[in-house]
Amino acid sequence: MGTLFFFHPPIPRLPLPSVSKPIAFPPISCLRNNGDVTGFHEHKSEGNKNVDMSQTISNDGRNVKQDNIWQLFKEAQHNILYLNEQRLGAIEELEKTNREKHSLLKKIKKLEAEKQAGAGKDNLSTCSELLLRIDAMVLSSMISPGEASELRGLVINHKVSLADVFNVISRKKDPELLGQLRHFSHGHKKNGFHIVHICTEMTPMVPRGSVASYVTGISRALQRKGHLVEVILPKYASLNLNEVQGLREVNVEAYSYFNGQLHGNRIWTGVVYGIGVTLIEPKYFSSFFNREMIYGYPDDFERFSYFCRASLDYIVKCGKQPDVLHLHNWETAIVGPLFWDIFVQQGLGGTKILFTCHGFNSQGIEQPDKLALCGLDPLRLHRPDRLQDNTNTQLVNILKGGIIYSNKVVIMSSIYPKHIVIRNLSLEPTLNEHRDKLVIAPYGLDRSTWDPSIDYLLPENFNAENINGKAVCKVSLLQQLGLSEHSSSILVGFIFPEGRDPDVKRLKEVILNAKQQDVQFVFLGTSERSVVNQTLESLQKELKDDNLKLFPTYDEALLHLVFAGSDIILCQSLVDPTDEIPLIALRYGAAPIALTSDASTNRVIPFERNFINQDHEATMYSKLINSSFINMSLSLAVDEIRTNPAVWKRKIMQAMAHDLSWDGECYDLHFAAYSAIKNM
């Protein structure tokens, strides 16, 4: 018998992620009669002893063969499992690459769109910078206020042509720039308004605050419509200056009056989102704005009255003649009395005052004698029909002064009309007396950030006319969250409001009540605050619900997907006009439902009852909220989605069709207010 060999093909020994390592064993072999181990030996029959030995060797060989075959089989199984996992991993990696490619293509499209729109933005930036340079020329006595006024008209009337010529302003000295400006003839009368905001906040320099987002949002909307907008701010030590283009200090001190003396100020100018920005930095009172916080100090009245007086002194010194001075909250309300008592006769006869009130919680209650610090007469103003506080008549109310000394007052409100806004306030008598000058307006959204039709962070875009992409976003969100994808399930999102503590007790009640309705929840934080993170983590541990997913840390892509993929967005409240979460929810086809609704009785807690169905003084946004969502609890919303899906879809699509951006109703109301006061 010839020598018999058993071989198996070599198996690659690769690391396995989830199965045991491929089995390794020595190659199969049998002994030769000469002791060689390379194969079976040949044997001859030598009686029974040799036969027995031969049978034993044969049995042993068969056993070894069977064992090794079994080992080969097991090893093959392990390697098949390994290769299968490698294949699945490769497929997953390929899908990830495709997703990244899709996201990258969307980013490229967004950048291309921004580049195409960049010419208009560059024009605005160039014009704003030109106007700031004209201010500097007046301060340095290079030109007179009268010539400055003519040059400003030139800039305003010829935005496009000037931007083409003066596209390298920063490289030109003032004399060269002035010479080129004088070569242009003054054109036709300007069409848009020239508006100057005197305020204490503006995004992104002051990243948070209702005034900050409002000033930037409405200013950009106004400039897109052809109006010229400038902003004057204190130069806080905490300002974020990263987005300020062409920031420069004007090399001339601007003096302003305070506490019986003239004090020097450093003036800084720059451009933010195409809006000209002027920053005032006190020299002697440098500590006024060199602090950690913006508000909350005992000398806040002194700080902001100094800034208001310095702003008006700067405007007059530069020869500016804006159509409207736009003021905000009590911090700059003192500009109203200052303007009419002191500055209106200093070349500002054509200027009017618009005052925006973002809330009534803080009104600036002060001793009357403090008014003299900025040059006002306390005896003249401490009267019931002027600044005297309605409740504590020994004091003055600066917010009240802003209302009385303005031509129009815009009150920011989400769902309430005029008669509800002014009810039960200490300022109710004043507001009623000046009722005709009051305008109610909603906040808006930045449409470049919040628009599902162009949102590059979504797997598929959609709009009010074609909402199919929302279903794709929902599936993508459920997959990302690891939630079941049953078509009957309803997904509810909750975005923890930034800067505010969530009502955890109410959240628990809502979640427990919805357990029987096949509702899935996703909670998302919007900041790195440890309090919010701890709250979310403890809530997840306590509830232990597979249909609840919590993400405490901020994730921009997930935030957009939560709005796009959710059927309902729980909101801390629908009353707070500064909360943009209900606006975004409507924009992305999700129903905003107030967390304050009483799930056990399917009623809304009394302070959010429907006050205004057909009120002619209500905004379109408030009518939308009050007619469709204000009295709806989560339970009622879930029932309506399931029982009347077609009606619900139509309601959502109608809500999505509203322009909730700054360019929509908010702009229209402000433009009407500016037009009204210019025609007075």
C-alpha positions in Angstrom: 0.0 0.0 0.0 1.4 3.4 -1.0 1.9 6.2 1.5 -1.4 8.1 2.2 -1.4 11.8 3.0 -4.1 14.1 4.4 -3.9 17.8 3.6 -6.2 20.7 4.2 -5.9 24.1 2.5 -4.3 26.9 4.6 -6.9 29.0 6.5 -6.1 32.7 7.0 -5.9 33.4 10.7 -7.6 36.8 10.9 -8.9 38.6 14.0 -12.6 38.1 14.5 -14.8 40.9 16.0 -17.5 38.7 17.5 -16.7 35.1 16.9 -13.9 33.1 18.4 -10.6 33.0 16.6 -10.2 30.4 13.8 -9.0 27.0 15.2 -5.4 26.2 14.5 -4.1 22.7 14.8 -1.1 20.7 13.6 -1.2 19.1 10.1 -2.5 15.6 9.8 0.2 12.9 9.8 0.8 9.1 10.3 3.9 7.2 11.3 6.0 5.3 8.9 7.6 2.0 10.1 10.9 3.7 10.0 9.8 6.3 12.4 9.1 8.9 9.7 6.1 11.1 10.5 5.3 12.2 7.0 2.7 9.4 6.3 1.4 6.0 7.0 4.1 3.2 6.9 3.7 0.1 4.8 3.3 -3.1 6.9 3.4 -6.8 6.1 1.2 -9.4 7.6 3.2 -11.2 10.4 0.6 -13.3 12.0 -2.2 -12.3 14.4 0.1 -9.9 16.3 0.8 -8.0 13.2 -2.9 -8.1 12.2 -4.0 -6.7 15.5 -1.4 -4.0 15.4 -2.5 -3.2 11.8 -6.2 -3.0 12.9 -5.3 -0.8 15.9 -3.3 1.5 13.7 -6.1 1.6 11.1 -8.7 2.4 13.8 -6.5 5.1 15.3 -6.0 6.5 11.8 -9.7 6.6 11.2 -10.3 8.3 14.6 -7.6 10.9 13.8 -9.1 11.5 10.4 -12.6 11.9 11.8 -11.4 14.3 14.6 -9.5 16.4 12.1 -12.4 16.5 9.6 -14.6 17.7 12.5 -12.0 20.3 13.4 -11.9 21.4 9.8 -15.7 21.7 9.7 -15.7 23.8 12.9 -12.9 26.0 11.6 -14.7 26.4 8.3 -17.9 27.5 10.2 -15.9 30.0 12.2 -14.3 31.5 9.1 -17.6 31.6 7.3 -19.1 33.6 10.2 -16.1 35.8 10.2 -16.3 36.5 6.5 -20.0 37.2 6.8 -19.4 39.7 9.5 -16.7 41.3 7.4 -19.2 41.5 4.5 -21.9 43.1 6.7 -19.3 45.5 8.1 -18.2 46.5 4.6 -21.9 47.1 3.6 -22.4 49.3 6.6 -19.2 51.2 5.9 -20.3 51.6 2.3 -23.7 53.0 3.4 -22.0 55.3 5.8 -19.7 56.6 3.0 -22.8 57.1 0.8 -24.5 59.1 3.6 -21.4 61.2 4.0 -21.2 61.7 0.3 -24.8 62.8 0.2 -24.3 65.2 3.1 -21.2 66.6 1.4 -23.0 67.2 -1.9 -25.7 69.0 0.0 -23.1 71.2 1.8 -21.5 71.9 -1.6 -24.9 73.0 -3.0 -25.5 75.2 0.0 -22.1 76.8 -0.4 -22.8 77.4 -4.1 -26.1 79.0 -3.2 -24.4 81.2 -0.7 -21.8 82.1 -3.2 -24.5 83.1 -5.7 -26.1 85.3 -3.1 -22.8 86.6 -1.9 -22.7 89.5 -4.4 -25.7 91.1 -2.7 -24.3 90.5 0.8 -20.9 91.9 -0.3 -22.7 95.0 -1.7 -24.4 95.5 1.7 -21.1 95.1 3.5 -19.4 97.6 1.2 -22.1 100.2 1.6 -22.2 99.8 5.4 -18.4 100.2 5.6 -18.6 103.3 3.4 -21.2 104.8 5.7 -19.0 104.1 8.7 -16.0 105.7 7.0 -18.1 108.8 6.3 -18.8 108.9 10.0 -15.1 108.9 10.8 -14.5 111.7 8.3 -17.0 113.9 10.2 -15.5 113.1 13.5 -12.1 114.1 12.3 -13.5 117.3 10.8 -12.5 116.3 7.3 -16.0 117.0 6.0 -19.0 118.9 7.4 -22.2 117.2 8.7 -24.0 118.7 5.7 -21.7 117.1 3.2 -21.7 113.9 5.2 -25.5 113.8 4.8 -25.2 114.2 1.0 -22.6 111.5 0.8 -24.8 109.1 2.8 -27.6 109.8 0.4 -25.2 108.9 -2.4 -24.3 105.6 -0.8 -27.9 104.7 -0.1 -29.1 105.5 -3.6 -26.3 103.7 -5.5 -25.6 100.6 -3.6 -24.7 98.3 -6.5 -22.6 100.7 -8.5 -20.7 102.0 -5.4 -20.0 98.4 -4.3 -18.4 97.7 -7.7 -16.1 100.8 -7.4 -15.3 100.7 -3.7 -14.7 97.0 -3.2 -11.3 97.5 -1.6 -12.3 100.2 1.0 -10.0 99.0 3.7 -6.9 99.7 1.7 -7.8 103.3 0.9 -7.0 106.3 3.1 -9.8 108.7 4.0 -8.6 111.5 1.6 -8.5 109.1 -1.4 -11.8 107.6 -0.5 -13.4 111.1 -0.1 -12.1 112.2 -3.4 -13.6 109.2 -5.2 -17.0 109.7 -3.4 -17.1 113.3 -4.5 -16.9 112.2 -8.2 -20.3 110.7 -7.9 -23.3 112.9 -8.4 -26.2 112.8 -6.0 -28.9 110.6 -7.6 -32.6 110.3 -7.2 -34.4 110.4 -3.9 -33.9 107.3 -1.8 -36.7 104.7 -1.7 -35.9 102.8 1.5 -35.7 103.8 5.2 -32.5 104.6 7.1 -32.9 103.0 10.5 -30.5 103.1 13.4 -30.9 100.7 16.2 -29.7 101.8 19.6 -29.6 98.6 21.6 -27.8 96.4 24.1 -27.7 93.1 22.2 -27.1 91.8 18.7 -26.3 88.3 17.5 -23.7 86.9 17.0 -21.7 89.4 19.1 -24.1 88.9 22.0 -25.1 85.3 21.4 -28.2 85.0 23.6 -31.1 87.2 24.4 -34.5 88.0 22.9 -33.2 91.5 21.8 -30.1 90.0 20.2 -31.9 87.7 17.8 -34.6 90.2 17.1 -32.2 93.1 16.2 -30.2 90.9 13.8 -33.2 89.1 12.3 -35.3 92.2 11.5 -32.3 94.2 10.4 -31.3 91.6 7.8 -34.9 91.3 6.6 -35.1 95.1 6.2 -31.8 95.2 4.3 -32.9 92.4 2.0 -35.9 94.6 1.1 -33.7 97.6 0.2 -33.6 99.5 3.5 -30.4 100.7 5.2 -29.9 99.6 8.8 -27.2 100.5 11.3 -26.7 99.3 14.9 -25.1 101.1 17.8 -24.0 98.9 20.8 -21.8 99.2 23.9 -18.4 97.7 23.5 -18.7 95.0 26.1 -15.5 93.1 27.1 -17.4 89.9 26.5 -18.4 90.6 22.9 -17.8 87.9 20.3 -16.0 89.8 17.5 -15.3 86.8 15.3 -18.0 87.6 12.8 -17.3 91.3 12.6 -15.8 92.3 9.2 -13.3 95.2 9.0 -13.3 96.0 12.7 -11.4 99.2 13.2 -11.0 101.9 15.8 -11.8 105.4 14.6 -8.7 107.6 15.5 -10.8 110.4 17.0 -12.3 110.6 20.4 -16.1 111.2 20.5 -17.2 113.2 23.6 -20.5 112.7 25.4 -22.2 114.4 28.3 -22.6 112.6 31.7 -22.9 113.8 35.3 -22.1 117.4 34.4 -19.0 116.8 32.3 -17.9 115.7 28.8 -16.2 112.3 28.7 -14.2 110.8 25.9 -15.2 107.5 24.1 -13.4 105.2 21.8 -15.4 104.4 18.7 -15.1 101.1 16.9 -16.8 100.3 13.6 -17.3 97.1 11.6 -19.8 95.1 9.6 -21.9 92.1 10.7 -24.0 90.3 8.1 -23.9 93.4 5.9 -25.1 95.6 8.7 -22.9 98.6 9.8 -22.1 98.3 13.5 -20.7 101.0 15.8 -19.4 100.1 19.2 -19.0 102.8 21.9 -16.3 102.2 24.6 -16.2 104.7 27.5 -12.7 105.8 28.5 -13.3 107.4 32.0 -16.2 105.0 32.8 -14.4 102.0 31.4 -15.8 99.7 34.1 -19.4 100.2 32.8 -19.0 97.5 30.2 -15.9 95.8 31.2 -17.8 93.1 33.1 -18.7 89.5 32.9 -22.5 90.0 32.5 -24.4 92.4 30.4 -27.2 93.0 32.9 -27.9 92.5 36.6 -25.8 95.2 38.3 -26.9 97.9 40.8 -25.7 100.7 38.5 -27.4 99.4 35.3 -29.3 102.7 34.9 -26.1 104.7 35.1 -24.4 102.3 32.6 -27.1 102.3 30.0 -28.1 106.0 30.3 -24.4 106.9 29.7 -24.5 104.7 26.6 -27.8 106.2 25.3 -26.5 109.8 25.7 -23.2 108.8 24.0 -25.1 107.3 21.1 -27.1 110.4 20.5 -24.0 112.6 20.8 -22.3 110.4 18.3 -25.2 110.5 15.8 -25.3 114.3 15.9 -21.5 114.7 15.7 -21.5 112.5 12.6 -24.3 114.4 11.0 -26.5 111.3 10.6 -30.1 112.0 9.8 -31.8 108.6 10.0 -35.5 108.2 9.3 -36.0 106.2 12.5 -34.2 105.6 15.7 -35.2 102.1 16.9 -35.0 101.6 20.7 -35.4 98.4 22.8 -36.6 97.7 26.3 -36.0 100.0 29.3 -32.2 99.9 28.8 -32.4 102.3 25.8 -35.9 103.7 26.4 -34.3 106.9 27.9 -33.3 107.9 24.3 -37.0 108.9 23.8 -37.0 111.8 26.4 -33.4 112.7 25.5 -34.3 112.9 21.8 -37.4 115.1 22.2 -36.1 117.3 25.0 -32.5 117.9 23.8 -31.5 116.5 20.4 -34.5 117.0 18.0 -33.3 120.5 17.3 -29.8 119.4 16.5 -30.4 118.4 12.9 -32.7 115.5 13.6 -36.1 117.2 12.8 -36.9 114.5 10.2 -36.2 111.6 12.6 -38.9 109.6 14.4 -38.8 107.1 17.3 -39.9 103.5 17.3 -39.7 101.6 20.6 -39.9 97.8 20.8 -40.9 96.2 24.1 -39.8 92.6 24.4 -41.4 92.1 27.9 -42.6 94.0 31.0 -40.8 92.1 33.7 -38.1 94.7 34.0 -39.1 98.3 33.6 -36.2 100.4 35.0 -37.7 101.8 38.2 -35.3 104.6 39.5 -35.0 107.7 41.7 -36.0 110.8 39.7 -32.8 112.7 40.5 -30.8 110.1 38.5 -32.3 111.5 35.3 -30.0 114.5 35.6 -27.0 112.3 35.0 -27.6 112.2 31.3 -28.8 115.8 31.1 -32.6 115.4 31.6 -34.7 117.6 34.0 -36.1 115.4 36.8 -38.8 118.0 37.7 -40.0 118.2 34.2 -40.3 114.4 33.8 -41.4 113.3 37.2 -45.1 113.7 36.3 -48.0 111.3 35.9 -48.3 112.0 32.1 -44.5 111.4 31.7 -42.1 109.2 33.6 -43.7 109.0 37.0 -44.3 105.3 38.0 -48.0 104.4 38.1 -47.6 102.3 41.3 -44.8 104.0 43.3 -45.3 107.6 42.5 -42.0 108.6 44.2 -40.0 106.9 41.5 -39.7 107.1 37.7 -40.4 104.3 35.3 -38.0 104.3 32.3 -40.0 101.8 30.3 -43.0 104.1 30.6 -41.0 106.9 29.3 -40.1 104.8 26.2 -43.8 104.3 25.5 -44.8 107.9 26.0 -41.9 109.4 24.1 -42.1 107.1 21.0 -44.1 107.6 17.8 -44.8 103.9 17.6 -44.5 101.0 20.1 -44.0 97.5 18.9 -44.9 94.8 21.5 -43.5 91.3 20.8 -46.2 88.7 21.5 -46.8 85.2 20.3 -50.5 84.4 20.8 -52.1 87.4 22.5 -53.8 90.4 20.8 -53.5 94.0 22.0 -56.3 94.0 24.6 -54.9 90.9 26.3 -51.3 92.1 26.3 -52.1 95.3 28.1 -54.4 93.7 30.7 -53.4 93.4 34.3 -50.1 95.3 34.0 -49.0 98.1 36.1 -48.6 100.0 32.9 -52.2 99.3 31.8 -53.3 103.0 32.2 -50.4 104.2 30.1 -50.8 101.5 27.4 -54.5 102.2 27.1 -53.9 106.0 26.8 -51.4 105.3 24.0 -53.3 102.4 22.5 -53.3 103.8 19.0 -49.6 103.7 18.7 -49.3 100.1 19.8 -48.4 97.4 17.3 -48.3 93.6 18.2 -45.8 91.6 16.3 -44.4 88.0 16.4 -40.8 87.0 16.3 -39.4 85.3 13.2 -37.0 82.6 12.1 -33.7 82.8 10.2 -34.9 81.2 7.0 -31.3 80.4 5.8 -31.0 78.1 8.9 -34.6 76.8 9.2 -36.1 75.8 5.9 -36.9 72.1 5.2 -36.9 72.7 1.5 -33.2 73.5 1.4 -31.9 72.1 4.7 -28.8 70.2 3.8 -28.8 68.3 7.1 -31.9 66.3 6.1 -31.8 63.0 4.1 -34.6 64.4 1.9 -36.1 67.9 1.6 -39.8 68.8 1.7 -42.1 71.7 1.7 -45.8 72.6 2.2 -46.7 71.6 -1.4 -44.8 68.2 -1.2 -44.5 66.8 2.3 -43.4 63.3 1.2 -39.8 63.9 2.3 -40.9 64.2 5.9 -41.8 60.5 6.0 -38.2 59.8 4.8 -36.8 62.0 7.6 -39.0 60.1 10.1 -37.7 56.7 9.0 -34.1 58.0 9.1 -34.6 59.4 12.6 -36.1 56.2 13.9 -33.2 54.2 12.5 -30.7 56.5 14.0 -32.4 56.4 17.4 -32.8 52.6 17.3 -36.6 52.8 17.6 -39.1 50.5 15.9 -40.4 51.7 12.5 -44.1 50.8 12.8 -46.1 53.0 10.5 -48.7 53.4 13.2 -46.3 54.8 15.8 -46.3 58.5 16.5 -43.0 60.2 17.2 -42.9 63.1 19.7 -39.9 65.3 20.1 -38.9 67.6 22.9 -36.1 70.2 22.7 -34.9 71.3 26.0 -35.2 75.1 25.9 -31.8 76.8 26.2 -31.2 78.8 29.4 -34.4 77.5 31.0 -34.9 74.5 33.3 -37.4 71.9 32.0 -40.5 71.0 34.0 -39.4 67.4 34.7 -42.5 66.5 36.8 -44.7 67.5 33.9 -42.6 65.6 31.4 -42.9 62.4 33.5 -46.7 62.8 33.6 -46.9 63.2 29.8 -44.7 60.2 29.1 -46.5 57.9 31.5 -49.9 59.0 30.1 -48.8 58.3 26.5 -47.4 54.8 27.2 -50.8 53.3 26.2 -51.0 55.1 22.9 -47.9 53.6 21.1 -46.1 56.9 21.3 -42.3 57.2 20.9 -40.3 60.1 22.4 -36.9 61.7 21.7 -35.6 64.3 24.0 -32.7 66.5 22.9 -30.6 69.0 24.8 -29.4 72.3 23.1 -26.5 73.1 25.4 -23.6 71.7 27.4 -25.2 72.7 30.7 -24.5 70.0 33.3 -27.9 70.6 35.0 -29.7 69.7 31.8 -27.5 66.7 31.2 -28.0 65.4 34.8 -31.8 65.9 34.5 -32.0 63.9 31.3 -29.8 61.1 32.6 -31.8 60.8 35.8 -35.1 60.9 33.8 -33.9 58.1 31.5 -32.8 55.9 34.5 -36.1 56.4 36.3 -38.5 55.7 33.4 -36.6 52.8 31.7 -38.7 53.0 28.6 -37.6 51.5 25.3 -39.7 54.0 23.5 -37.9 56.9 25.0 -34.5 58.1 23.7 -32.6 61.0 25.4 -29.6 62.9 24.0 -28.4 65.5 26.5 -25.6 67.0 24.4 -26.1 69.4 21.5 -26.0 67.9 18.0 -26.9 70.2 15.2 -27.7 67.5 12.6 -29.8 65.6 15.0 -31.6 68.7 16.1 -32.7 69.4 12.5 -33.7 65.8 12.0 -35.8 65.7 15.2 -37.8 68.7 13.9 -38.2 67.1 10.5 -38.9 63.6 11.6 -41.3 64.2 14.6 -45.0 64.3 14.2 -45.4 66.4 17.3 -43.0 68.8 19.2 -43.7 69.3 22.8 -43.1 72.9 23.8 -42.4 74.4 27.2 -45.1 77.0 26.4 -46.8 78.6 23.4 -47.0 81.9 25.2 -43.4 83.0 25.4 -42.8 85.1 22.2 -39.1 84.6 22.4 -39.2 80.8 22.2 -38.6 79.9 18.5 -39.3 76.1 19.0 -43.0 76.4 18.1 -42.1 78.4 15.0 -39.5 75.8 13.9 -41.9 72.9 14.6 -44.6 74.5 12.3 -42.0 75.2 9.6 -40.9 71.5 9.6 -44.4 70.1 9.6 -44.7 69.1 13.3 -47.5 70.2 15.6 -46.4 72.4 18.5 -48.2 71.1 21.6 -47.8 72.9 25.0 -46.3 70.8 27.7 -48.6 72.7 30.1 -51.7 71.0 28.7 -53.5 68.8 31.2 -53.3 65.3 29.8 -55.6 63.7 32.3 -58.6 66.0 31.3 -57.5 66.8 27.8 -57.7 70.5 28.7 -55.2 73.3 28.5 -54.1 74.8 31.8 -56.2 78.0 32.3 -53.6 80.7 31.5 -53.2 79.3 28.0 -56.9 79.1 27.1 -58.1 80.4 23.8 -58.6 84.1 24.1 -58.7 85.1 20.5 -60.3 83.3 17.7 -61.5 86.2 15.6 -59.7 89.1 17.2 -58.9 91.7 14.6 -56.0 92.9 16.7 -54.3 89.5 16.6 -51.4 88.6 14.4 -51.7 85.9 11.7 -49.4 83.7 13.7 -51.5 84.0 16.8 -54.6 83.2 14.9 -52.9 80.1 13.5 -51.8 78.9 16.9 -55.1 79.6 18.6 -57.3 78.1 15.9 -55.3 74.8 15.6 -53.1 74.0 18.6 -53.5 76.1 21.7 -56.3 74.0 23.3 -54.8 70.7 22.2 -53.2 68.3 24.6 -50.8 65.5 23.6 -53.5 62.9 24.0 -55.9 64.8 21.8 -53.3 65.4 19.1 -52.4 61.6 19.0 -56.1 60.7 18.7 -56.6 63.2 15.9 -53.6 61.9 14.0 -54.9 58.3 14.1 -58.6 59.0 13.6 -58.4 61.7 11.0 -55.0 61.4 9.2 -56.1 63.2 6.1 -57.5 66.2 8.0 -54.4 66.3 10.2 -52.1 66.3 7.2 -54.1 69.1 5.6 -53.8 71.1 8.8 -50.1 70.6 9.0 -49.5 71.6 5.3 -51.6 74.7 5.8 -49.5 75.7 8.8 -46.3 75.0 6.9 -47.4 77.4 4.1 -47.2 80.4 6.5 -44.0 82.5 6.2 -42.7 82.4 9.8 -39.3 84.0 8.9 -38.3 87.5 9.8 -39.1 88.4 6.1 -42.8 87.4 6.6 -45.4 88.9 8.9 -42.8 90.4 11.3 -41.2 92.5 8.5 -44.6 93.5 7.1 -45.7 94.9 10.5 -42.5 96.7 11.1 -42.5 98.3 7.6 -46.1 99.5 8.2 -45.0 101.0 11.5 -42.0 102.8 10.0 -44.2 104.1 7.1 -46.8 105.4 9.5 -44.4 107.4 11.7 -42.6 108.8 8.6 -45.9 110.2 7.4 -46.8 111.9 10.7 
